Structures are given as structure tokens and as C-alpha cells.
Amino acid sequence: MRIGELARRTNVSERSLRYYEKQGMLSAERTPGGHREYPEVAVDRVIRIQELFAAGLCSEKIVQLLPCMRDTDGGPSVVATPKLVADLTAERARIDRMIADLVRSRDTLDEVIDAARLS
């Protein structure tokens, strides 16, 4: 599929897809005319990349992580190094801290809202 179709099917801009390719997160074949042609599995790959960005990972970490994942199920692969596992464990801990901070913020807002309603 061409870049426009991949963008449409994943709701990701063509610019982002080019960035993913430049960073080594996504690959495409080139037609004789120079157009990018993506395989069907690129849809799953782009969705996975978006999920990893949403989880707070940077592109450098995603590049390291993608070879360790199967696009269809996200399961671990034999290329996951102990350092990568340690880095990802640290990322997960960071996300857990962010969640805890957000829950505290929400609880504080709930208290303010409740107090304002009683006034």
C-alpha cells in the first residue's frame, strides 16, 4: 500500500510515517517511480509505534524495542537483551509514578469540587 493509504488506515500523518521510516521504526520498498510501498503488516507496526509513544517511550527506545516484538501479538522475542528489559522495567516504573501522580491530582480536584459544591 502507498503512504497515503497507510496514513488513512492508521490515522497517522504521512509526515509521521516518513519520520518513523527515517528513525528505522518502519520500512518500505520503493517502486521504480520512487513511491513508498508498505506491506500489510505495516498497519500493525504503526499502531504498535503509536501505542509505545502513548506510553511515553521516546523514538530511540522504540527503535530498540520493535525488533523484540511480534507485530501481531506484541509478545517477547529472543532478541530482547537484559539491558533492554531493565530499561523497559524502568520505563514502566516511570509510568506507574505518573499514574500515581495523576490519581493524587484527581483526588485533590475531587476534594475541591466537593468543597465548592457545599459552599
VOGU-3710 file (C-alpha; in Angstrom, 3 decimals, decimal comma):
1> mrigelarrt> 0,000/0,000/0,000  1,139/3,541/-0,581  1,893/6,023/2,180  -1,464/7,799/1,842  -3,402/4,598/2,403  -1,251/3,650/5,393  -1,814/7,115/6,834  -5,568/6,799/6,326  -5,777/3,290/7,794  -3,745/4,173/10,892
11> nvserslryy> -4,879/7,785/11,335  -1,219/8,845/11,377  0,087/11,653/9,197  2,284/10,948/6,201  4,892/13,176/7,813  4,940/10,941/10,898  5,234/7,836/8,731  8,249/9,343/6,972  9,747/10,143/10,376  9,188/6,550/11,532
21> ekqgmlsaer> 10,953/5,340/8,416  13,854/7,765/8,891  14,256/6,603/12,504  14,280/2,935/11,468  10,928/2,055/13,042  9,183/1,370/9,732  10,392/0,245/6,347  9,020/0,452/2,842  10,035/-0,812/-0,544  10,379/1,710/-3,349
31> tpgghreype> 8,637/1,386/-6,678  10,615/2,109/-9,863  8,961/5,534/-9,740  10,260/6,138/-6,211  6,947/5,729/-4,366  6,898/4,025/-0,989  5,113/0,663/-0,884  4,296/-0,720/2,566  3,351/-4,321/3,313  0,056/-5,098/5,051
41> vavdrviriq> 1,886/-5,721/8,362  2,877/-2,031/8,377  -0,590/-1,219/9,731  0,080/-3,278/12,879  3,593/-1,827/13,132  2,341/1,773/13,019  -0,350/1,038/15,599  2,288/-0,539/17,857  4,548/2,505/17,413  1,677/4,798/18,362
51> elfaaglcse> 0,951/2,719/21,470  4,590/2,918/22,525  4,695/6,681/22,009  1,465/6,983/24,016  3,130/5,001/26,808  5,783/7,717/26,952  8,654/5,971/25,204  10,955/8,031/23,009  11,730/7,079/19,414  15,233/5,881/20,346
61> kivqllpcmr> 13,786/3,379/22,829  11,081/2,310/20,380  13,716/1,559/17,741  15,428/-0,753/20,250  12,177/-2,341/21,324  10,484/-3,065/17,997  12,803/-5,903/16,927  11,896/-7,619/20,207  8,179/-7,604/19,475  5,939/-9,504/17,128
71> dtdggpsvva> 3,580/-7,058/15,451  0,506/-9,250/15,669  0,645/-10,114/19,357  3,370/-7,943/20,886  4,990/-10,960/22,542  8,637/-11,048/23,549  11,315/-12,217/21,181  14,706/-13,808/21,649  16,471/-10,548/20,724  15,416/-8,782/23,932
81> tpklvadlta> 18,627/-8,034/25,820  18,888/-7,833/29,618  19,695/-4,114/29,288  16,577/-3,503/27,198  14,470/-5,407/29,737  15,974/-3,278/32,524  15,327/-0,074/30,548  11,738/-1,074/29,867  11,219/-2,012/33,508  12,422/1,483/34,435
91> eraridrmia> 10,035/2,995/31,865  7,174/1,017/33,390  8,090/2,267/36,850  8,114/5,832/35,494  4,638/5,314/34,029  3,430/3,883/37,352  4,707/7,026/39,114  2,912/9,219/36,577  -0,325/7,291/37,129  0,006/7,683/40,899
101> dlvrsrdtld> 0,613/11,427/40,469  -2,444/11,742/38,239  -4,609/9,848/40,731  -3,456/12,198/43,512  -4,230/15,207/41,318  -7,671/13,834/40,512  -8,344/13,189/44,202  -7,339/16,761/45,041  -9,635/18,100/42,329  -12,477/15,950/43,656
111> evidaarls> -11,961/17,445/47,110  -12,016/20,994/45,714  -15,111/20,240/43,629  -16,891/18,717/46,630  -15,981/21,687/48,824  -17,170/24,118/46,150  -20,496/22,308/45,867  -21,057/22,570/49,614  -20,434/26,335/49,601
//
